[in-house]
Amino acid sequence: MTPAKRKKQTCPPLPAGCSPARWAAYTVLSSVLAGEELDAPEAIRHWSVVLGLSDADRRLCSAIVLNVLRNLLTLDYQIRQFTRAKASSISPSVRNLLLMIAAQRHFFDRVPVYAAVYDAVEIAKALRLPAVAVRFINAVGRRLASQEKLIYPPASNLAYHLSIRWSLPRWFVQILLGTYGESATAQLVATINDEPRAAVRVNTLRTTPQQLAEQWAASGIHAHASEYVHEALVLDSARDLAEALAHGTFREGFFYVQDEASQVVSHALDPRPGELILDLCAAPGGKATHLAELSRGLATIHATDRDSNRLAKLEENLVRLQTSAVEVKPFEDIERLAQRKAQCYDAVLVDAPCSALGTVRRHPEVRWRVSPPILPGLAATQRSLLSLAARLVRPGGRLVYATCSPLPQENHEVIETFLKSSKGFILDPPRQLSILAPSQENAIFSSWPHHPHLDGFCIAVLRRQAD
Ligand SMILES: C[S@@+](CC[C@H](N)C(=O)[O-])C[C@H]1O[C@@H](n2cnc3c(N)ncnc32)[C@H](O)[C@@H]1O
């Protein structure tokens, strides 16, 4: 849901005696699982403000929503143990309330689970669900509340077992098994529901990692240096990150929230002072501003994006970070340049729209939004962006393709098709990518499965051979 649509939505009144945190969690969860909300953390922030949640309630709401989204298949599997009804015959409202009970039973230490059952029943009544549904929630909810431990299907069917155990769509597990093999996949999926690392990129045009860490420490915010990217700091906890975002150093533009694997993309492009660089999918500007910083503010970065609303967000970030080396260009102007085969840029970045499955730790809902039928359409967009970009790269220049997806359909297959159809480009392994490991057969790099605790990025550097 867009913020504008959300504004129009009113929230039904809080059921008497029900915890505001659980009511908010139910509201957010229902809209995320119905596909009305695309960004769960953003929806949690929004509803926490609308419902006036205290900090403690916001944390409980967030924990319930994220735990349900991260463990959806595991929790559904538990619900199926206690009901003979087919999953498809359980209404979304009933299912969501049961999922919330099961999550609080198994993933929370200090929540009294019978309060979770009580609130689920009160919410069901407030929603005016039929009496039979309210009784069903009460009965199944009580059984879930007293379940000793989680159960899973046997590992003899590995894809099914891993899918239920780590709550990932089975098709996704099958692709991971086919791409990385059993052992690396098992290692990767076992960390996929962990809390994400809270990393930021320090704006090195304004301060240094050490100075920023010292400023934060003086305000009780704890961070340490990244072991992967020298300009990254890793906050000790999500609470430290929240405090950093409320700190004056954020308004002053001293940092940008960005996963360490994502930060490696701009290093792969290796921007140099004096170069003219294009970021073709630039909004909201994380990599464009990083490119400016890596060139010490001495390259000219043209930033564009097809989505003008997102370009407005990029402009906001340029103002906050005080980045003057980035010039925003209308997408149509860049298309016109491409029609003329302008070949005018030293380097072009295509940080392509993708399934974003490499960010499931940060956006647990992504796994429920993506399905195999949408992949060919995404790959077609990725191929067309690459061929547009290729017309703009000067002889000898670089074309960097990146996605936050681990799927070969969005990476290797797109790049191989591009290389076959665009004469004059070769894969050129980048030098400075400490995080990334090359795939076995070629020079395409990825952060998964080698660093399963980071976002899953894939990067290829292509070079147009000089005439
Ligand atoms: C992964 S995001 C880019 C993130 C950005 N590079 C950053 O670091 O902040 C992909 C971007 O591609 C844009 N996009 C989607 N479809 C596009 C298209 N057909 N042509 C150009 N941009 C597109 C989206 O609007 C989105 O901003």
The ligand as an SDF file (V2000), in Angstrom:
LIG
                    3D

 27 29  0  0  0  0  0  0  0  0999 V2000
   17.1330   -2.0340   -6.7190 C   0  0  0  0  0  0  0  0  0  0  0  0
   16.2740   -0.5610   -6.9340 S   0  0  0  0  0  0  0  0  0  0  0  0
   17.5610    0.6160   -7.0770 C   0  0  0  0  0  0  0  0  0  0  0  0
   18.1920    0.9860   -5.7600 C   0  0  0  0  0  0  0  0  0  0  0  0
   19.1990    2.1180   -5.9070 C   0  0  0  0  0  0  0  0  0  0  0  0
   20.2100    1.8340   -6.8920 N   0  0  0  0  0  0  0  0  0  0  0  0
   19.8860    2.4250   -4.5850 C   0  0  0  0  0  0  0  0  0  0  0  0
   20.9900    1.9460   -4.3710 O   0  0  0  0  0  0  0  0  0  0  0  0
   19.2940    3.1400   -3.7790 O   0  0  0  0  0  0  0  0  0  0  0  0
   15.7640   -0.7090   -8.5880 C   0  0  0  0  0  0  0  0  0  0  0  0
   15.2080    0.5620   -9.1930 C   0  0  0  0  0  0  0  0  0  0  0  0
   14.8770    0.2780  -10.5380 O   0  0  0  0  0  0  0  0  0  0  0  0
   13.7770    1.1060  -10.8820 C   0  0  0  0  0  0  0  0  0  0  0  0
   13.1120    0.5190  -12.0470 N   0  0  0  0  0  0  0  0  0  0  0  0
   12.1530   -0.3920  -12.0860 C   0  0  0  0  0  0  0  0  0  0  0  0
   11.8320   -0.6950  -13.3710 N   0  0  0  0  0  0  0  0  0  0  0  0
   12.5960    0.0780  -14.1280 C   0  0  0  0  0  0  0  0  0  0  0  0
   12.7170    0.2350  -15.5010 C   0  0  0  0  0  0  0  0  0  0  0  0
   12.0150   -0.5050  -16.3730 N   0  0  0  0  0  0  0  0  0  0  0  0
   13.5940    1.1210  -15.9280 N   0  0  0  0  0  0  0  0  0  0  0  0
   14.3290    1.8840  -15.0630 C   0  0  0  0  0  0  0  0  0  0  0  0
   14.2570    1.7650  -13.7280 N   0  0  0  0  0  0  0  0  0  0  0  0
   13.3950    0.8510  -13.2910 C   0  0  0  0  0  0  0  0  0  0  0  0
   12.9100    1.1200   -9.6810 C   0  0  0  0  0  0  0  0  0  0  0  0
   12.1160    2.2910   -9.6900 O   0  0  0  0  0  0  0  0  0  0  0  0
   13.9300    1.1030   -8.5640 C   0  0  0  0  0  0  0  0  0  0  0  0
   14.1500    2.4020   -8.0890 O   0  0  0  0  0  0  0  0  0  0  0  0
  1  2  1  0
  2  3  1  0
  2 10  1  0
  3  4  1  0
  4  5  1  0
  5  6  1  0
  5  7  1  0
  7  8  2  0
  7  9  1  0
 10 11  1  0
 11 12  1  0
 11 26  1  0
 12 13  1  0
 13 14  1  0
 13 24  1  0
 14 15  1  0
 14 23  1  0
 15 16  2  0
 16 17  1  0
 17 18  1  0
 17 23  2  0
 18 19  1  0
 18 20  2  0
 20 21  1  0
 21 22  2  0
 22 23  1  0
 24 25  1  0
 24 26  1  0
 26 27  1  0
M  CHG  2   2   1   9  -1
M  END
$$$$
